[in-house]
Amino acid sequence: MLIRTLQAAAGVAAASRLPQRLATAGSEPAERSVWDAHVHLTGVAGSVEQRVDGLLKIASRVGIERLIFCMGTSFVPDPSPAELRKQNDEVLRAIAHAPDRVSGMVYVNPKQKQASLDEMDRCVREGPMVGVKLWIALECSRPELDPIVRRAVELKVPLLQHAYDRTAENLPGESSCGDVAILAARHPDARFICAHTGNDWERGIRTIRNVQNVWAEVCGSDPTAGFVEMAVRELGAERVVYGSDGGGRSFASQLAKVYSAGLPAADQRLILGGNIRRLLARVPG
């Protein structure tokens, strides 16, 4: 593990020196096109607009073009209908403040079926949001998720599902990669982004390997070498998505997982932006 972390540290240093272009192992740098699929309004202080400005300033230093926000300025595991609306209103403010560089996903709670469907209609069907965010209110393999997934398919947007495989017990309501695989198999027309790929990524990658409508997202763990390499080997670069979990994690440390992987330029471009752009068809550009 120490060796992997030291290897990836070189990627962190490289990421911090790339304000305009991507580092591409063994070839000329590719044009900047990094989209971060998993960002929160945390890690910086101030109003929503001030937080967006602060995070965009940091993102620009490492060549990130677009941030995709989910959830608001406070994390509520089991939000009420009023809390869902409040959180989503904050993301709507973030989008309105910097629409050329910010997108958002609507936060929903499967325990609040009607409120969640209403928020999906308000924020996606009638608004600018481009995906659905599910956190830890309820394990996603439960049937309560089905109406939300069906609405996402109808709206043609992906679902970003938090997934952890902890060494101890998961948090109450927290989904594992196995839960994501079960839900995705039940809804083959839906598209799922498996946030964190379980954190225990070797196990997580194997769990989702044969479920073709699940994409592995690489955010939120230490910048150890091997995560992206294994994901590409087992899933193909077309099913791997870069995200940071910023501002809880630094952009540079999470980019290091991709920069240190020694990938061909085409694979790197897919992971750092190409795949998420295809998944988020509602985003301009």
C-alpha positions in Angstrom: 0.0 0.0 0.0 2.9 2.4 0.8 4.4 1.7 -2.6 1.1 2.3 -4.3 0.6 5.6 -2.5 4.2 6.8 -3.3 3.7 5.9 -6.9 0.5 7.9 -7.0 2.1 10.9 -5.2 4.0 11.6 -8.5 0.6 11.9 -10.1 -0.5 14.4 -7.5 2.5 16.5 -8.3 1.9 16.3 -12.0 -1.8 17.2 -11.5 -0.8 20.4 -9.7 1.3 21.5 -12.6 -1.4 21.2 -15.3 -3.5 24.3 -15.4 -4.5 24.0 -19.1 -3.7 20.5 -20.5 -3.8 16.9 -19.5 -0.8 14.8 -18.8 -0.8 11.8 -21.1 1.7 9.0 -20.5 3.9 8.3 -23.5 2.4 10.9 -25.9 1.8 14.6 -26.4 -0.7 16.2 -23.9 -4.3 16.0 -24.9 -6.5 19.1 -24.9 -8.0 20.0 -21.6 -11.4 18.3 -21.2 -11.6 17.2 -17.6 -15.1 16.9 -16.2 -15.4 16.0 -12.5 -18.5 13.8 -12.0 -18.7 14.1 -8.2 -18.3 17.4 -6.3 -20.0 18.8 -3.2 -20.4 22.4 -2.0 -18.0 21.7 0.9 -14.4 22.3 1.8 -14.7 26.0 1.3 -16.6 28.7 3.2 -19.2 31.3 2.3 -22.4 31.4 0.4 -23.2 28.9 -2.3 -21.9 31.4 -4.9 -18.7 32.0 -3.0 -18.2 28.3 -2.6 -18.6 27.7 -6.3 -16.1 30.4 -7.0 -13.6 28.9 -4.6 -13.9 25.4 -5.9 -13.7 26.6 -9.5 -10.5 28.5 -8.8 -8.9 25.4 -7.4 -10.3 23.2 -10.2 -8.8 25.6 -12.8 -5.3 25.2 -11.4 -5.4 21.5 -12.3 -7.2 21.8 -15.6 -10.8 20.8 -14.6 -13.3 22.3 -17.0 -16.6 21.4 -15.5 -17.8 20.5 -12.0 -20.9 18.4 -11.4 -22.4 19.1 -8.0 -24.7 17.0 -5.9 -26.3 17.7 -2.5 -26.1 21.1 -0.8 -24.0 22.7 1.8 -24.9 20.2 4.6 -25.1 16.4 4.4 -28.4 15.0 5.5 -28.6 11.2 5.2 -32.4 10.8 5.4 -33.7 14.1 4.2 -37.3 15.2 4.5 -39.2 16.6 1.5 -38.4 20.1 2.7 -34.7 19.3 3.1 -34.5 17.7 -0.3 -35.9 20.9 -1.8 -33.5 23.0 0.2 -30.5 20.9 -0.9 -31.5 20.9 -4.5 -32.2 24.7 -4.5 -28.6 25.2 -3.4 -27.3 23.2 -6.4 -29.6 25.1 -8.7 -28.0 28.3 -7.3 -24.6 26.8 -8.1 -25.6 26.1 -11.7 -27.1 29.5 -12.2 -24.0 31.2 -10.9 -21.6 29.5 -13.4 -23.6 27.6 -16.0 -20.7 27.4 -18.4 -18.7 25.3 -15.9 -21.2 23.9 -13.4 -23.8 21.1 -13.7 -25.8 19.3 -11.1 -27.6 16.2 -10.0 -30.9 16.1 -8.1 -30.7 14.6 -4.6 -33.5 12.2 -3.8 -34.6 9.9 -1.0 -36.3 6.6 -1.8 -38.1 6.8 1.6 -39.8 9.9 0.2 -41.2 8.6 -3.0 -43.5 11.4 -4.1 -41.2 14.1 -3.0 -38.3 12.5 -4.9 -40.3 12.1 -8.1 -41.5 15.7 -7.8 -37.9 16.9 -7.3 -36.8 15.0 -10.3 -39.5 16.6 -12.4 -38.7 20.1 -11.0 -34.9 19.9 -11.3 -34.5 17.7 -14.4 -37.6 17.6 -16.5 -38.3 21.3 -16.0 -34.8 22.4 -14.9 -31.1 22.2 -15.8 -30.0 19.1 -13.8 -28.5 16.2 -15.6 -28.6 13.2 -13.2 -29.9 11.7 -10.0 -27.9 11.5 -6.7 -28.7 8.7 -4.2 -26.8 8.6 -0.9 -27.4 6.5 2.3 -31.1 6.8 3.2 -31.8 3.2 2.0 -29.9 0.3 0.5 -30.4 0.7 -3.2 -31.3 -3.0 -3.8 -34.6 -2.3 -2.1 -37.8 -2.1 -4.2 -38.4 1.4 -3.0 -35.7 2.5 -5.5 -37.7 1.2 -8.5 -40.0 4.2 -9.1 -37.0 6.6 -9.0 -35.0 4.5 -11.4 -38.0 4.2 -13.8 -38.3 8.0 -13.7 -34.6 8.4 -14.4 -34.9 6.2 -17.5 -37.9 8.2 -18.6 -35.9 11.4 -18.2 -32.8 9.8 -19.9 -30.4 10.7 -17.1 -28.0 8.5 -15.1 -28.1 7.7 -11.4 -25.0 8.4 -9.2 -25.3 5.9 -6.3 -23.0 6.1 -3.3 -21.5 2.6 -2.6 -19.2 1.4 0.1 -17.9 -2.0 1.0 -16.5 -1.3 4.5 -14.2 -3.6 6.5 -16.7 -3.1 9.4 -20.4 -2.9 8.9 -21.8 -0.3 6.5 -23.7 2.7 7.8 -27.4 2.2 8.3 -29.0 2.4 4.8 -25.6 2.5 3.1 -25.4 0.6 -0.2 -22.6 -1.8 -1.2 -21.5 -2.5 -4.8 -23.5 -5.6 -4.5 -26.6 -3.6 -3.9 -25.8 -1.5 -7.0 -25.3 -4.6 -9.1 -28.7 -6.0 -8.0 -30.5 -2.8 -8.8 -28.8 -2.4 -12.1 -29.6 -6.0 -13.1 -33.3 -5.2 -12.3 -33.2 -2.1 -14.6 -31.1 -2.9 -17.6 -32.2 0.2 -19.4 -31.0 2.5 -16.6 -27.4 3.8 -16.3 -25.7 3.7 -12.9 -22.5 5.4 -11.8 -21.1 3.5 -8.8 -19.6 6.3 -6.7 -16.4 5.3 -5.0 -16.7 1.8 -6.4 -17.0 0.6 -2.9 -13.9 2.3 -1.6 -12.5 -1.3 -1.4 -12.1 -1.0 -5.1 -10.7 -4.4 -5.9 -13.8 -6.0 -4.5 -16.1 -3.4 -6.0 -14.7 -3.7 -9.5 -15.2 -7.5 -9.4 -18.7 -7.1 -8.1 -19.9 -4.8 -10.9 -17.7 -6.4 -13.7 -20.5 -8.3 -15.4 -23.2 -5.7 -15.0 -22.8 -3.7 -18.2 -25.0 -0.7 -17.2 -22.8 0.2 -14.2 -19.8 2.6 -14.5 -17.0 2.6 -12.0 -16.3 6.0 -10.5 -12.9 6.5 -8.9 -13.4 9.2 -6.3 -13.1 9.4 -2.6 -10.3 7.1 -1.5 -6.6 7.7 -1.0 -4.6 8.3 -4.3 -3.2 4.7 -4.4 -1.9 3.3 -7.6 -3.8 0.4 -9.1 -7.4 1.5 -8.9 -7.7 2.9 -12.4 -5.4 0.3 -13.8 -7.6 -2.5 -12.5 -10.8 -0.8 -13.5 -9.6 -0.4 -17.1 -8.3 -3.9 -17.3 -11.5 -5.5 -15.9 -14.2 -3.2 -17.2 -12.7 -1.3 -20.2 -11.9 2.4 -20.2 -15.4 3.0 -21.5 -16.9 2.1 -18.1 -14.6 4.2 -15.9 -15.4 7.8 -14.8 -13.3 10.3 -13.0 -14.8 12.1 -9.9 -13.1 13.7 -6.9 -15.6 13.9 -4.1 -14.4 17.5 -3.7 -14.2 19.5 -1.6 -13.9 16.7 0.8 -11.0 15.4 -1.3 -8.5 17.4 -3.2 -8.9 17.5 -7.0 -5.2 16.8 -7.5 -5.1 13.7 -5.3 -8.0 12.2 -7.2 -6.6 13.1 -10.6 -3.4 11.4 -9.6 -5.1 8.0 -9.8 -5.7 8.6 -13.5 -2.4 10.5 -14.3 -0.2 7.8 -12.7 -1.9 4.9 -14.4 0.1 5.1 -17.6 -2.9 4.9 -19.9 -3.1 5.5 -23.6 -4.2 9.0 -24.5 -7.6 7.8 -25.8 -8.4 5.9 -22.6 -7.4 8.8 -20.4 -9.7 11.1 -22.4 -12.6 8.8 -21.9 -12.1 8.5 -18.1 -11.5 12.2 -17.6 -14.4 13.5 -19.6 -15.5 11.5 -22.6 -17.6 8.9 -20.7 -19.4 11.4 -18.4 -20.2 13.7 -21.3 -21.9 10.8 -23.0 -23.8 9.8 -19.9 -24.9 13.4 -19.3 -26.5 14.0 -22.6 -28.4 17.1 -21.3 -25.1 19.1 -20.7 -24.2 21.5 -23.6 -20.9 20.7 -25.3 
